[in-house]
Amino acid sequence: MEKTLGMRIAEARRNAGLTQEQVAEKLGVSFQAVSSWERDEYSPETERLVKLSQVLGISLTYLAAGGDSGLDAKREIFDWEHQKTFVKVTAKRLGLTDTLKALDFAENAHRGQKRKNSDIPYIAHPLTVACHCLAMGISEDTVIAACLLHDVIEDCGVTENDLPVGDDARRLVVLLTKGDENGDRDAMLREYFSGIASDPRAALIKCLDRCNNLTTMTWGLTRERQLRAVRETETYVLPLLQTVKDVPGYNDAAWLLRYQIESMLDVYKRLL
């Protein structure tokens, strides 16, 4: 049986050699609150969840995720509710106000949409992009908010003025929104990627976006579309990494993204 949040809290507390009263004292709550969490009558608020993971000496990811082990690949990748919890908890801890607004807006905007040829909710994609960014140590409010919103104008029928974030994050989302092809896809792509290259943050998000899309295109795209994606990645996306690398705080991210993207491209070219 899969462990509930309450079961994980109780197990971690016992493993830490703590009583409910001791945990309650460290958190500044009553022992009845801790007891109710362990009985799954109530769940701790996100701020409490962060502090609880620290007190119990376990990862926030495991505490919030569920399952009997700390790493369940399928759940980690496609459980958008777990991803949302991670982003929300992190945003609250770091005071990322635009990210918190973008999180709820993106969830509502993408509601009912699925990833191509799958039953995976579409919101898992922008959440994965945001989680990938955070995992590489980049936690700028504007960047994470734009990660979450990068597809809403293009796919959800909303406008720039509908976005519940500041002007800087809106500008990034606009840069990341493709224009109409009007029969000339190459011209559209040149203009699109030229705009993205004008801002290292947009370039970073686009590389994160492409990295995630490459991992799922075998079941989402035809062979012809896969070949096109490989060519466009080499022509337009990889050059963006130099723009990303030029920002001192993005050096490590640029190296990791190049490694990830080029590794996947090599596999695809051998298989296709």
SVG drawing of the C-alpha trace seen along z (x, -y; Angstrom):
<svg xmlns="http://www.w3.org/2000/svg" viewBox="-11 -46 41 48">
<polyline fill="none" stroke="black" stroke-width="0.4" points="0.0,0.0 1.3,-3.5 2.1,-5.5 0.1,-8.6 1.6,-11.9 0.6,-11.2 2.3,-7.8 5.5,-9.3 5.5,-12.0 4.9,-9.5 7.6,-7.1 10.2,-9.9 9.4,-11.3 10.0,-7.8 13.2,-7.3 14.4,-10.7 13.7,-9.6 11.3,-12.4 7.9,-12.5 4.9,-14.4 5.4,-17.0 9.1,-17.5 8.2,-18.0 5.4,-20.4 7.8,-22.5 10.3,-22.8 7.5,-23.9 5.7,-26.2 2.4,-24.3 0.4,-22.1 1.1,-18.4 -2.6,-17.9 -1.7,-19.5 1.1,-17.0 -1.2,-14.2 -3.8,-15.3 -1.2,-15.4 -0.1,-11.8 -3.7,-10.6 -4.3,-12.3 -7.1,-14.4 -5.3,-17.6 -2.2,-18.4 0.5,-20.9 0.5,-24.2 3.4,-24.5 5.5,-26.6 5.1,-24.0 6.0,-21.2 9.3,-22.9 10.2,-23.3 8.9,-19.7 11.2,-18.2 14.1,-20.0 13.1,-19.0 12.7,-15.3 15.9,-15.3 14.3,-14.0 14.0,-15.6 11.0,-17.8 10.6,-15.9 10.1,-12.6 7.9,-14.1 5.6,-15.7 5.7,-13.0 4.4,-9.8 5.3,-6.3 7.5,-3.8 10.8,-5.1 12.5,-8.4 12.7,-8.2 10.0,-7.0 10.8,-8.1 7.4,-7.9 5.8,-9.8 8.6,-12.4 8.3,-13.1 4.6,-13.0 2.9,-13.7 2.1,-17.3 0.5,-17.7 3.7,-16.8 5.6,-19.1 3.2,-21.9 3.7,-21.3 7.5,-21.5 7.3,-24.8 4.7,-26.3 6.7,-25.4 9.9,-26.7 8.3,-29.9 6.8,-30.6 10.1,-29.9 12.0,-32.3 9.2,-34.9 8.7,-34.5 5.4,-36.4 5.2,-36.3 5.8,-32.6 3.0,-32.0 0.6,-34.0 1.8,-32.3 1.4,-28.8 -2.3,-29.1 -2.9,-30.9 -1.0,-28.3 -2.9,-25.5 -6.2,-27.1 -5.1,-28.1 -4.0,-24.6 -6.8,-22.8 -8.1,-19.9 -5.1,-20.0 -3.0,-16.9 0.5,-16.3 0.5,-15.0 -0.6,-11.4 -0.8,-10.8 -3.0,-11.2 -0.5,-13.3 -1.9,-16.7 -0.2,-19.5 0.5,-21.4 3.2,-18.8 5.3,-20.4 5.7,-24.0 6.0,-22.6 8.9,-20.4 10.6,-23.3 10.2,-25.3 11.4,-22.4 14.4,-21.8 15.4,-25.5 15.1,-25.4 17.0,-22.1 20.0,-23.9 20.0,-26.5 18.3,-29.3 15.4,-30.8 14.8,-34.3 11.2,-35.1 10.7,-36.5 12.4,-33.4 10.4,-30.8 7.1,-32.6 7.9,-32.8 8.8,-29.1 5.3,-28.4 3.6,-30.8 5.7,-30.3 3.0,-28.5 -0.2,-30.2 -0.4,-32.9 0.3,-30.5 -1.9,-27.6 -4.6,-28.9 -6.2,-31.9 -5.0,-34.5 -3.2,-37.8 -0.1,-39.5 -2.4,-41.7 -4.1,-38.7 -0.9,-37.5 -0.9,-38.1 2.8,-39.0 5.0,-42.0 6.1,-43.6 9.5,-41.8 8.0,-38.3 5.3,-39.3 8.1,-40.4 9.8,-37.0 6.5,-35.2 5.9,-37.3 9.4,-36.6 8.8,-32.9 5.5,-33.0 5.7,-32.0 4.2,-34.2 2.2,-33.0 4.1,-31.1 2.2,-32.7 3.6,-30.0 7.3,-30.6 8.3,-28.6 12.0,-29.3 11.4,-33.1 9.1,-32.8 11.7,-30.7 14.6,-33.1 12.6,-36.0 11.4,-34.0 14.8,-32.8 16.4,-36.2 14.0,-37.7 14.7,-35.0 18.5,-35.6 18.0,-39.2 17.4,-38.1 19.6,-35.5 16.7,-34.6 14.4,-33.8 17.2,-31.8 17.6,-29.8 13.8,-29.1 13.7,-28.1 16.6,-25.6 14.8,-24.1 11.6,-23.9 13.4,-22.1 15.2,-19.8 11.9,-18.6 10.2,-18.3 13.1,-16.2 12.5,-13.7 8.9,-13.1 8.8,-13.5 9.2,-9.7 5.6,-9.2 4.3,-12.7 5.6,-13.3 5.8,-11.4 9.2,-10.4 9.1,-13.3 8.4,-15.8 11.1,-14.2 13.6,-14.8 12.5,-18.4 12.8,-18.9 16.4,-17.6 17.3,-19.9 15.7,-23.0 17.3,-22.2 20.8,-22.1 20.1,-25.2 18.3,-27.5 18.3,-26.1 22.0,-25.1 23.3,-28.5 21.2,-30.1 23.4,-28.3 26.2,-30.8 23.8,-33.6 23.0,-31.7 26.7,-31.0 27.5,-34.7 25.6,-35.3 27.9,-34.4 25.2,-32.9 24.0,-30.7 27.4,-29.1 26.6,-25.7 23.1,-25.6 24.5,-26.2 27.0,-23.4 24.3,-21.0 21.8,-21.9 24.3,-21.5 25.2,-18.0 21.6,-17.0 20.4,-18.3 23.4,-17.1 23.2,-13.7 19.6,-13.3 20.3,-14.6 23.0,-12.1 20.6,-9.3 17.9,-10.5 20.2,-10.9 21.5,-7.3 17.9,-5.9 16.2,-8.0"/>
</svg>
